[in-house]
């Protein structure tokens, strides 16, 4: 299956390691190897098994809605933010 991450880009769910919110990545200096490669308007970073980094300006909440994930597997969303 593929996940549409915006800007006419898709990624295989078999290759995807993670989809990360850019704002969160900027909170830690350890992520500098990723954040140095980003554009100002990027909102999401996708990292695959080959350490390829793909960034888009689509909201991470939009991608969560698109991805074929079972609701119980979602780690964070606006709906369950208070539960964490």
N, C-alpha and C positions, 0 to 999 in steps of 0.2 A: 504494500500500500504506500501511497505517497502523501505527503503533507504539503499543502500550498502555503508558502511562507511570505508571499507578497512579491510585487515587482516581477511578475511572471516567472517566479522561481518555485521549484518543488524539490523536496528531498525525500529520499526513500526512508521509510520508518526503520528499515533494517540497518541503514548506515548511520542514522541519527544517534548521537550520544546525548545531546541535550539542546534545549532551546532556552536561552537566557535573556532576561530583561537587562538592557544596557545600564539602566540606572543602578541596578544592584551590582553589576560588575565594577562600576566606578567606585564603589564603597571600599574596595580592598586593593592595595597596591600590588598584591600578588597577581592580579589580573591585567597588569600593564601590558603584557605580551599580546593581549587581545585588544584592549582599549586603544592602544596606539595605532591600530589599523582601522579604527572606525571613523566614519564621517559624522559631522555634527548632528545630522537629522536621523541617524540610525537609532532604532528603538529595540531591536531584537538581534541576537547573535545565535546562529546555529553552528554547532561543532559536530563534525562527523568522525567516523572511525579512523580516518586518515589525517586527522587534525586540520582539515580544511575548515576555514572560518568563512561563513556567509552571513552578511548583515543586511537587514532590510529596515525600512521605515514604517513597517506595519506594527500596530500595537500588539504586545504579547497576549493581551486578552482576546483579541480577534483570532490569533493563531490557536489559542486554547479552544475556542469555540469550533474551529475548523477541524482540529485533529480528531482522529477516530479513537479517542481514549474513553474507557469506561469511567463514569463519574466517580466511582470509588477509588480510582487510581490517581486522580488529580491531587497533586501535592498542595498547590496553592491556587486559589481563584478568589474573585471578589465575594462570591457566595459563602465560602467557608473561611474567610479571613478571620472572623471573630473566634472560630473554633481553635485556631492555632494559638 
